[in-house]
Amino acid sequence: MTRARHRRRLARHGPNVWVVRRGGKYAVTEECTGFVLTPPISQQLAIRIARLIARANRSELIVQARSGRIRIKDSHGVDPFPPRG
């Protein structure tokens, strides 16, 4: 397998995973599908579940705060530009 083909294969990833507020609790959804993966649960449990899904998808985990703003962004994919250090 050539290097370029190998990189393309490694770079594939699934949809980003969101932890969003639903009523007084939080739910896990996948970007683009709009499908809710979990019933409303505590934020801590939703983050744990979403992190596992994001790792499997090789995608990004995005957590919404109570205000609706993004609270956490965590990449679990192949990063083409890793930080130095």
Secondary structure, 3 states (H helix, E strand, C coil): CCHHHHHHHHHCCCCCEEEEEECCEEEEEECCCCCECCCCECHHHHHHHHHHHHHHHCCEEEEECCCCCEEEEEECCCCCCCCCC
